[in-house]
Amino acid sequence: MKRNRPSLKDSFEPRLASQLRQLSAQISAASLFAVATALVPGPFGILPTTVVFAEDLASKAAGVLPAPIVEIRSTLDGVIAAVEEFKGDKRLEQRREKLRSVIRPRFDFDEMARRSLGPEWNKRTAAEQADFVSVFSELLASTYLARVETVTSDMVTVDKEKVEMPAEPGDVAKAIVRTSVTNKGDTFPIDYRLQYVNGQWKVYDVIIENIGLVANYRNEFAGIIRRDQFSGLMEKLREKAGKSA
């Protein structure tokens, strides 16, 4: 007897709906635009293909992920506004405090701290982790702000973005936004790596002139820990943070 083979629609839609449910659990329903990785039958078998649908088969949720380039541009606009509002050395303290308030919502300092500490992170107690995040965040903010606290609107160019949607359940959407700063005839790139968590694009690394801050610090910290233990690293970080404040 001849068996009826399942149609493409019958075999494809349940699998896709299952994957969309997994994705919608990770990305809030309010911001999911039915972007999923589907297994699409092709001439050479089942191929992983990124599919964008006008409607979410799993949750029927409307809306789109905000464009990371727009988020970064908004943050940089805030940086430029703060620089222009508090010009001059006499207003340095006010300017830096304002700049910190601008970048704090966009930068995931906890994630940056965890990545910078590398394998050592899981060896630390919750109290040590919190202490490290506090001190390291101050140092990281100071390092970044030192490069941008004199910029004006005509110096900054937001060039382009690249977004990678999650390919596996549990992954998060990631993006890189490329910018450049021109100062006294010299142009240098500042790129931002972001991931979409809790309904927001958050910066988890900044690449200044092709050097990632997180990777740079991770290598430096690993060497210090080998020589001076974690306590020695914290002592040096507090000293650096104090000088850069």
Backbone as CSV, one residue per row, in Angstrom:
resi,resn,N_x,N_y,N_z,CA_x,CA_y,CA_z,C_x,C_y,C_z
1,MET,0.849,-1.210,0.000,0.000,0.000,0.000,0.870,1.239,0.000
2,LYS,0.477,2.204,-0.783,1.242,3.450,-0.873,0.931,4.353,0.297
3,ARG,1.993,4.787,1.027,1.817,5.677,2.176,1.721,7.131,1.718
4,ASN,0.882,7.862,2.426,0.813,9.297,2.172,1.937,9.997,2.895
5,ARG,2.809,10.631,2.161,3.924,11.358,2.783,3.421,12.680,3.324
6,PRO,3.931,13.098,4.502,3.498,14.387,5.052,3.892,15.516,4.113
7,SER,2.995,16.481,3.993,3.285,17.618,3.123,4.373,18.478,3.735
8,LEU,4.986,19.329,2.906,6.005,20.258,3.385,5.444,21.141,4.487
9,LYS,4.224,21.603,4.310,3.606,22.471,5.312,3.427,21.741,6.632
10,ASP,2.952,20.458,6.562,2.701,19.694,7.785,3.977,19.442,8.566
11,SER,5.086,19.173,7.861,6.343,18.864,8.554,7.108,20.100,8.957
12,PHE,6.909,21.183,8.220,7.708,22.403,8.436,7.141,23.281,9.548
13,GLU,5.818,23.518,9.520,5.246,24.475,10.453,5.339,24.049,11.916
14,PRO,5.073,22.765,12.290,5.217,22.405,13.706,6.638,22.588,14.217
15,ARG,7.638,22.222,13.379,9.020,22.376,13.793,9.364,23.853,13.977
16,LEU,8.940,24.684,13.039,9.202,26.118,13.123,8.505,26.737,14.328
17,ALA,7.250,26.340,14.548,6.516,26.895,15.686,7.203,26.564,16.997
18,SER,7.757,25.335,17.097,8.471,24.945,18.311,9.699,25.819,18.529
19,GLN,10.452,26.078,17.447,11.644,26.904,17.568,11.294,28.344,17.887
20,LEU,10.194,28.823,17.321,9.763,30.184,17.623,9.351,30.333,19.081
21,ARG,8.731,29.293,19.624,8.368,29.351,21.051,9.613,29.451,21.918
22,GLN,10.657,28.700,21.548,11.901,28.771,22.304,12.528,30.150,22.192
23,LEU,12.498,30.707,20.981,13.078,32.036,20.776,12.284,33.104,21.509
24,SER,10.963,32.997,21.486,10.137,34.016,22.134,10.281,33.966,23.638
25,ALA,10.697,32.816,24.187,10.949,32.747,25.627,12.193,33.525,25.992
26,GLN,13.119,33.634,25.022,14.358,34.356,25.286,14.220,35.843,24.982
27,ILE,13.567,36.177,23.867,13.345,37.571,23.505,11.904,37.898,23.860
28,SER,11.680,38.953,24.577,10.352,39.278,25.056,9.361,39.354,23.908
29,ALA,8.120,38.933,24.188,7.091,38.899,23.156,6.849,40.277,22.573
30,ALA,7.058,41.303,23.381,6.808,42.659,22.909,7.790,43.086,21.843
31,SER,8.975,42.416,21.792,9.984,42.863,20.845,10.353,41.819,19.797
32,LEU,9.674,40.670,19.822,9.982,39.615,18.851,9.275,39.885,17.537
33,PHE,10.006,39.793,16.424,9.403,39.982,15.107,9.475,38.681,14.319
34,ALA,9.216,37.597,14.971,9.167,36.312,14.286,10.412,36.044,13.476
35,VAL,11.595,36.224,14.126,12.830,35.866,13.465,13.286,34.560,14.071
36,ALA,13.507,33.554,13.237,13.863,32.246,13.776,14.812,31.553,12.829
37,THR,15.500,30.548,13.343,16.292,29.698,12.470,15.476,28.450,12.188
38,ALA,15.087,28.260,10.970,14.223,27.153,10.591,15.021,26.127,9.797
39,LEU,14.562,24.893,9.853,15.178,23.841,9.044,14.349,23.720,7.777
40,VAL,14.912,24.171,6.666,14.168,24.257,5.408,14.618,23.149,4.472
41,PRO,13.700,22.311,4.011,14.090,21.271,3.053,14.627,21.884,1.770
42,GLY,15.750,21.358,1.305,16.341,21.855,0.066,16.752,20.690,-0.809
43,PRO,17.312,20.962,-1.955,17.673,19.892,-2.886,18.750,18.969,-2.352
44,PHE,19.518,19.422,-1.330,20.583,18.589,-0.771,20.267,18.187,0.663
45,GLY,19.011,18.157,1.011,18.630,17.757,2.353,18.141,18.942,3.170
46,ILE,18.127,18.764,4.485,17.645,19.809,5.381,18.748,20.817,5.632
47,LEU,18.492,22.090,5.341,19.494,23.136,5.475,19.038,24.166,6.494
48,PRO,19.950,24.608,7.399,19.595,25.684,8.314,19.504,27.004,7.568
49,THR,18.378,27.675,7.656,18.156,28.910,6.918,17.501,29.929,7.819
50,THR,18.015,31.159,7.809,17.386,32.230,8.568,16.133,32.681,7.840
51,VAL,15.008,32.673,8.539,13.732,33.008,7.943,13.114,34.153,8.723
52,VAL,12.590,35.169,8.029,11.911,36.278,8.671,10.463,36.262,8.216
53,PHE,9.544,36.195,9.162,8.132,36.130,8.851,7.441,37.419,9.272
54,ALA,6.362,37.752,8.596,5.593,38.942,8.950,4.756,38.683,10.188
55,GLU,4.600,37.425,10.553,3.785,37.105,11.710,4.450,35.981,12.486
56,ASP,4.441,36.064,13.791,5.037,35.045,14.638,4.071,33.879,14.759
57,LEU,4.426,32.714,14.222,3.536,31.568,14.270,3.338,31.061,15.696
58,ALA,4.302,31.359,16.583,4.217,30.838,17.945,3.401,31.731,18.854
59,SER,3.668,33.006,18.861,3.038,33.894,19.836,2.207,34.997,19.230
60,LYS,2.257,35.151,17.887,1.539,36.221,17.200,1.966,37.590,17.707
61,ALA,3.170,37.663,18.272,3.621,38.934,18.851,3.985,39.912,17.752
62,ALA,3.695,41.181,18.006,4.037,42.230,17.052,5.239,42.992,17.567
63,GLY,5.815,43.803,16.670,6.948,44.637,17.067,8.241,44.127,16.482
64,VAL,9.293,44.913,16.599,10.591,44.554,16.051,11.669,44.794,17.092
65,LEU,12.801,44.116,16.908,13.957,44.427,17.733,14.435,45.831,17.379
66,PRO,14.697,46.666,18.343,15.213,47.999,18.026,16.570,47.880,17.339
67,ALA,16.836,48.757,16.419,18.101,48.729,15.693,19.227,49.163,16.618
68,PRO,20.267,48.338,16.793,21.364,48.717,17.687,22.067,49.997,17.266
69,ILE,22.111,50.272,15.956,22.779,51.486,15.500,22.034,52.723,15.991
70,VAL,20.715,52.623,16.094,19.912,53.730,16.613,20.177,53.924,18.107
71,GLU,20.314,52.817,18.823,20.570,52.885,20.266,21.938,53.517,20.544
72,ILE,22.943,53.097,19.788,24.280,53.662,19.973,24.302,55.133,19.588
73,ARG,23.624,55.471,18.499,23.582,56.876,18.086,22.925,57.736,19.177
74,SER,21.881,57.219,19.783,21.210,57.951,20.857,22.136,58.164,22.046
75,THR,22.890,57.123,22.414,23.837,57.242,23.525,24.932,58.247,23.196
76,LEU,25.458,58.186,21.972,26.507,59.130,21.572,25.975,60.559,21.523
77,ASP,24.728,60.721,21.130,24.118,62.051,21.170,24.101,62.589,22.596
78,GLY,23.810,61.684,23.544,23.826,62.083,24.951,25.216,62.452,25.425
79,VAL,26.227,61.707,24.957,27.622,62.011,25.295,28.003,63.395,24.764
80,ILE,27.670,63.659,23.514,28.017,64.941,22.889,27.312,66.091,23.598
81,ALA,26.036,65.884,23.959,25.287,66.926,24.656,25.917,67.240,26.004
82,ALA,26.377,66.192,26.716,27.011,66.399,28.015,28.332,67.141,27.875
83,VAL,29.102,66.798,26.848,30.383,67.471,26.600,30.153,68.950,26.311
84,GLU,29.153,69.237,25.508,28.877,70.636,25.159,28.315,71.423,26.335
85,GLU,27.567,70.746,27.208,26.963,71.431,28.358,27.996,71.766,29.423
86,PHE,28.966,70.872,29.614,29.948,71.070,30.689,31.357,71.159,30.095
87,LYS,31.606,72.212,29.370,32.903,72.396,28.733,33.944,72.915,29.728
88,GLY,35.220,72.637,29.393,36.318,73.218,30.162,36.764,72.392,31.352
89,ASP,38.019,72.629,31.757,38.601,71.880,32.874,37.898,72.157,34.191
90,LYS,37.359,73.352,34.352,36.721,73.700,35.618,35.444,72.890,35.845
91,ARG,34.874,72.377,34.785,33.628,71.605,34.901,33.860,70.119,34.631
92,LEU,35.116,69.697,34.788,35.485,68.308,34.512,34.680,67.329,35.359
93,GLU,34.579,67.585,36.645,33.878,66.663,37.542,32.400,66.557,37.162
94,GLN,31.783,67.696,36.875,30.378,67.678,36.463,30.204,66.941,35.143
95,ARG,31.130,67.189,34.221,31.041,66.548,32.914,31.142,65.032,33.027
96,ARG,32.101,64.562,33.786,32.284,63.109,33.900,31.124,62.441,34.624
97,GLU,30.565,63.129,35.599,29.409,62.566,36.301,28.222,62.461,35.344
98,LYS,28.034,63.499,34.535,26.946,63.463,33.550,27.187,62.376,32.513
99,LEU,28.428,62.252,32.052,28.754,61.234,31.059,28.520,59.826,31.607
100,ARG,28.848,59.615,32.864,28.600,58.307,33.473,27.106,57.991,33.488
101,SER,26.296,58.992,33.771,24.842,58.764,33.792,24.309,58.458,32.404
102,VAL,24.997,58.942,31.369,24.577,58.686,29.984,24.929,57.262,29.560
103,ILE,26.141,56.814,29.869,26.580,55.501,29.374,26.128,54.350,30.269
104,ARG,25.808,54.643,31.523,25.475,53.557,32.460,24.311,52.691,31.987
105,PRO,23.231,53.256,31.461,22.128,52.393,31.005,22.476,51.562,29.773
106,ARG,23.445,51.994,28.974,23.765,51.300,27.729,24.853,50.254,27.906
107,PHE,25.736,50.430,28.877,26.857,49.511,29.081,26.494,48.463,30.125
108,ASP,26.738,47.209,29.799,26.515,46.116,30.743,27.822,45.871,31.492
109,PHE,28.050,46.665,32.530,29.315,46.587,33.246,29.492,45.245,33.959
110,ASP,28.402,44.646,34.413,28.505,43.327,35.044,29.049,42.300,34.053
111,GLU,28.501,42.305,32.838,28.942,41.353,31.815,30.380,41.639,31.390
112,MET,30.721,42.899,31.260,32.082,43.261,30.873,33.075,42.844,31.951
113,ALA,32.691,43.005,33.193,33.556,42.595,34.298,33.747,41.083,34.295
114,ARG,32.664,40.340,34.122,32.746,38.872,34.110,33.656,38.392,32.988
115,ARG,33.488,38.957,31.804,34.309,38.548,30.666,35.774,38.934,30.871
116,SER,36.013,40.082,31.473,37.390,40.548,31.672,38.133,39.690,32.690
117,LEU,37.410,39.157,33.664,38.061,38.329,34.681,38.282,36.905,34.193
118,GLY,37.544,36.495,33.159,37.742,35.173,32.574,37.418,34.049,33.543
119,PRO,38.171,32.941,33.506,37.886,31.782,34.354,37.942,32.104,35.853
120,GLU,38.655,33.154,36.206,38.784,33.515,37.620,37.443,33.938,38.209
121,TRP,36.526,34.383,37.371,35.230,34.865,37.850,34.508,33.812,38.692
122,ASN,34.467,32.581,38.191,33.735,31.516,38.886,34.429,31.050,40.160
123,LYS,35.675,31.455,40.367,36.400,31.079,41.584,36.145,32.065,42.726
124,ARG,35.543,33.176,42.412,35.338,34.232,43.405,33.986,34.100,44.078
125,THR,33.904,34.541,45.325,32.629,34.549,46.036,31.743,35.654,45.471
126,ALA,30.468,35.615,45.838,29.536,36.644,45.365,29.981,38.029,45.827
127,ALA,30.499,38.110,47.043,30.963,39.400,47.567,32.182,39.895,46.791
128,GLU,33.100,38.981,46.465,34.288,39.361,45.692,33.903,39.784,44.283
129,GLN,32.934,39.091,43.691,32.471,39.466,42.359,31.869,40.862,42.363
130,ALA,31.038,41.137,43.362,30.403,42.458,43.445,31.449,43.550,43.635
131,ASP,32.456,43.266,44.452,33.527,44.239,44.691,34.308,44.488,43.410
132,PHE,34.588,43.415,42.682,35.326,43.546,41.424,34.526,44.363,40.407
133,VAL,33.235,44.080,40.274,32.395,44.817,39.332,32.398,46.298,39.654
134,SER,32.296,46.631,40.928,32.253,48.034,41.339,33.535,48.773,40.965
135,VAL,34.673,48.185,41.305,35.955,48.843,41.054,36.282,48.840,39.560
136,PHE,36.070,47.700,38.909,36.393,47.588,37.491,35.513,48.502,36.641
137,SER,34.242,48.622,36.994,33.332,49.478,36.232,33.810,50.922,36.239
138,GLU,34.319,51.370,37.366,34.824,52.735,37.459,36.034,52.920,36.552
139,LEU,36.929,51.942,36.559,38.120,52.013,35.708,37.737,51.972,34.232
140,LEU,36.825,51.076,33.877,36.412,50.927,32.483,35.727,52.194,31.985
141,ALA,34.848,52.745,32.790,34.157,53.981,32.405,35.156,55.110,32.196
142,SER,36.132,55.207,33.086,37.136,56.267,32.972,37.971,56.109,31.699
143,THR,38.334,54.868,31.380,39.117,54.600,30.174,38.345,55.001,28.925
144,TYR,37.081,54.619,28.872,36.254,54.947,27.715,35.991,56.451,27.621
145,LEU,35.618,57.059,28.740,35.268,58.476,28.723,36.464,59.356,28.373
146,ALA,37.667,58.904,28.730,38.861,59.675,28.392,39.016,59.814,26.875
147,ARG,38.451,58.858,26.123,38.560,58.912,24.663,37.430,59.707,24.015
148,VAL,36.351,59.929,24.742,35.196,60.559,24.088,34.764,61.871,24.740
149,GLU,35.387,62.269,25.857,34.846,63.408,26.585,35.157,64.761,25.941
150,THR,35.866,64.765,24.836,36.116,66.028,24.132,35.485,66.042,22.740
151,VAL,34.675,65.042,22.425,34.120,64.952,21.078,33.009,65.982,20.872
152,THR,32.849,66.362,19.626,31.732,67.209,19.225,30.972,66.494,18.113
153,SER,29.816,67.040,17.762,28.947,66.345,16.813,29.595,66.137,15.451
154,ASP,30.470,67.055,15.037,31.091,66.925,13.715,32.288,65.977,13.712
155,MET,32.639,65.448,14.882,33.780,64.549,14.980,33.383,63.073,14.919
156,VAL,32.126,62.776,15.195,31.685,61.384,15.342,30.855,60.960,14.137
157,THR,31.191,59.798,13.603,30.414,59.198,12.515,29.976,57.805,12.936
158,VAL,28.684,57.559,12.868,28.155,56.217,13.123,28.012,55.547,11.766
159,ASP,28.851,54.558,11.505,29.002,54.037,10.150,27.974,52.976,9.786
160,LYS,27.983,51.851,10.475,27.101,50.752,10.082,26.961,49.770,11.234
161,GLU,26.028,48.843,11.060,25.785,47.811,12.066,25.747,46.438,11.407
162,LYS,25.985,45.423,12.204,25.814,44.037,11.764,25.148,43.286,12.908
163,VAL,24.024,42.668,12.622,23.238,41.971,13.642,23.257,40.478,13.367
164,GLU,23.480,39.695,14.403,23.432,38.234,14.310,22.301,37.740,15.205
165,MET,21.275,37.174,14.593,20.177,36.621,15.370,20.576,35.278,15.972
166,PRO,19.976,34.895,17.082,20.355,33.630,17.736,20.071,32.434,16.841
167,ALA,21.041,31.535,16.774,20.906,30.346,15.941,20.488,29.128,16.749
168,GLU,20.688,29.170,18.063,20.372,28.035,18.926,19.528,28.509,20.103
169,PRO,18.666,27.635,20.639,17.906,27.994,21.838,18.845,28.377,22.981
170,GLY,18.530,29.455,23.663,19.376,29.917,24.758,20.387,30.962,24.340
171,ASP,20.631,31.083,23.019,21.522,32.135,22.541,20.813,33.490,22.589
172,VAL,21.584,34.552,22.464,20.998,35.889,22.403,21.419,36.561,21.110
173,ALA,20.618,37.507,20.667,20.994,38.289,19.489,22.192,39.159,19.826
174,LYS,23.121,39.265,18.877,24.323,40.070,19.077,24.498,41.021,17.902
175,ALA,25.260,42.067,18.134,25.468,43.056,17.081,26.793,43.758,17.292
176,ILE,27.285,44.349,16.217,28.432,45.239,16.313,28.068,46.519,15.562
177,VAL,28.305,47.643,16.196,28.058,48.945,15.582,29.409,49.627,15.417
178,ARG,29.717,50.005,14.184,31.016,50.601,13.881,30.886,52.122,13.810
179,THR,31.750,52.800,14.550,31.769,54.254,14.525,33.214,54.711,14.323
180,SER,33.365,55.981,14.046,34.709,56.545,13.935,34.714,57.950,14.505
181,VAL,35.862,58.349,15.022,36.030,59.672,15.603,37.205,60.348,14.904
182,THR,36.989,61.561,14.457,38.042,62.333,13.799,38.442,63.490,14.697
183,ASN,39.733,63.575,14.976,40.233,64.625,15.868,41.580,65.122,15.341
184,LYS,41.660,66.413,15.059,42.893,67.046,14.584,43.450,66.339,13.349
185,GLY,42.553,65.956,12.466,42.960,65.335,11.207,43.158,63.843,11.259
186,ASP,43.171,63.259,12.461,43.333,61.814,12.604,41.979,61.157,12.875
187,THR,41.737,60.037,12.229,40.497,59.289,12.415,40.806,57.926,13.010
188,PHE,40.097,57.579,14.077,40.291,56.258,14.664,38.928,55.626,14.924
189,PRO,38.849,54.285,14.758,37.562,53.602,14.921,37.266,53.286,16.387
190,ILE,36.003,53.362,16.742,35.506,52.850,18.020,34.287,51.993,17.692
191,ASP,34.405,50.697,17.910,33.314,49.772,17.618,32.706,49.260,18.919
192,TYR,31.400,49.020,18.874,30.665,48.584,20.059,30.066,47.207,19.805
193,ARG,30.373,46.277,20.674,29.750,44.952,20.617,28.592,44.936,21.618
194,LEU,27.431,44.501,21.138,26.242,44.508,21.973,25.547,43.149,21.947
195,GLN,24.749,42.887,22.978,23.856,41.737,22.964,22.490,42.174,23.491
196,TYR,21.461,41.492,22.992,20.093,41.883,23.317,19.621,41.070,24.517
197,VAL,19.526,41.712,25.662,19.124,41.045,26.900,18.071,41.877,27.611
198,ASN,17.082,41.187,28.153,16.015,41.849,28.914,15.386,43.016,28.140
199,GLY,15.215,42.797,26.836,14.542,43.795,26.022,15.368,45.013,25.674
200,GLN,16.711,44.923,25.821,17.572,46.072,25.534,18.867,45.616,24.863
201,TRP,19.396,46.489,24.007,20.744,46.273,23.491,21.737,46.824,24.511
202,LYS,22.654,45.953,24.961,23.637,46.336,25.961,25.047,46.121,25.427
203,VAL,25.906,47.098,25.641,27.302,46.998,25.216,28.053,46.071,26.173
204,TYR,28.745,45.078,25.594,29.559,44.190,26.433,31.047,44.263,26.078
205,ASP,31.390,45.059,25.076,32.797,45.294,24.768,32.896,46.532,23.884
206,VAL,33.994,47.246,24.034,34.291,48.404,23.193,35.657,48.170,22.560
207,ILE,35.726,48.317,21.244,36.972,48.081,20.514,37.490,49.434,20.042
208,ILE,38.569,49.887,20.644,39.145,51.193,20.329,40.422,50.985,19.523
209,GLU,40.415,51.499,18.306,41.555,51.331,17.404,41.955,49.862,17.290
210,ASN,40.930,49.011,17.101,41.100,47.568,16.871,41.595,46.799,18.089
211,ILE,41.540,47.401,19.246,41.909,46.704,20.484,40.683,46.629,21.375
212,GLY,40.213,45.414,21.655,39.050,45.226,22.509,39.416,45.452,23.965
213,LEU,38.640,46.285,24.644,38.934,46.565,26.050,38.836,45.300,26.900
214,VAL,37.825,44.480,26.652,37.624,43.283,27.471,38.785,42.304,27.308
215,ALA,39.154,41.983,26.066,40.255,41.042,25.834,41.565,41.600,26.375
216,ASN,41.779,42.890,26.210,43.001,43.522,26.699,43.103,43.415,28.218
217,TYR,42.007,43.723,28.891,42.008,43.617,30.349,42.124,42.170,30.813
218,ARG,41.473,41.239,30.100,41.528,39.835,30.510,42.961,39.315,30.494
219,ASN,43.714,39.657,29.465,45.113,39.233,29.392,45.944,39.868,30.500
220,GLU,45.697,41.147,30.730,46.444,41.846,31.777,46.114,41.279,33.156
221,PHE,44.830,41.054,33.414,44.407,40.560,34.727,44.932,39.155,35.003
222,ALA,44.949,38.301,33.965,45.434,36.926,34.145,46.889,36.929,34.599
223,GLY,47.701,37.814,34.021,49.102,37.910,34.416,49.270,38.395,35.847
224,ILE,48.465,39.380,36.232,48.553,39.909,37.597,48.135,38.855,38.611
225,ILE,47.070,38.121,38.306,46.585,37.094,39.233,47.625,35.985,39.411
226,ARG,48.305,35.615,38.322,49.349,34.582,38.438,50.461,35.038,39.368
227,ARG,50.801,36.309,39.335,51.893,36.817,40.165,51.445,37.189,41.580
228,ASP,50.298,37.879,41.652,49.923,38.518,42.919,48.597,38.060,43.501
229,GLN,48.009,37.029,42.916,46.714,36.533,43.372,45.604,37.563,43.102
230,PHE,44.388,37.176,43.408,43.244,38.059,43.162,43.314,39.309,44.028
231,SER,43.797,39.164,45.250,43.898,40.324,46.145,44.847,41.378,45.576
232,GLY,45.916,40.916,44.924,46.852,41.844,44.312,46.226,42.581,43.134
233,LEU,45.380,41.873,42.381,44.677,42.517,41.268,43.756,43.618,41.786
234,MET,43.007,43.331,42.840,42.076,44.320,43.385,42.825,45.550,43.889
235,GLU,43.959,45.340,44.486,44.756,46.462,44.981,45.191,47.366,43.826
236,LYS,45.640,46.752,42.732,46.077,47.529,41.569,44.897,48.235,40.908
237,LEU,43.751,47.571,40.849,42.576,48.189,40.234,42.127,49.415,41.024
238,ARG,42.124,49.306,42.326,41.720,50.457,43.158,42.683,51.618,42.960
239,GLU,43.958,51.298,42.827,44.951,52.346,42.609,44.737,53.022,41.256
240,LYS,44.506,52.231,40.204,44.258,52.780,38.866,42.970,53.593,38.819
241,ALA,41.916,53.058,39.417,40.633,53.742,39.397,40.725,55.079,40.118
242,GLY,41.517,55.130,41.193,41.681,56.367,41.939,42.402,57.423,41.130
243,LYS,43.405,57.002,40.361,44.170,57.936,39.544,43.376,58.459,38.365
244,SER,42.487,57.607,37.822,41.742,58.005,36.630,40.464,58.741,36.948
245,ALA,40.098,58.789,38.217,38.820,59.425,38.594,38.869,60.929,38.350
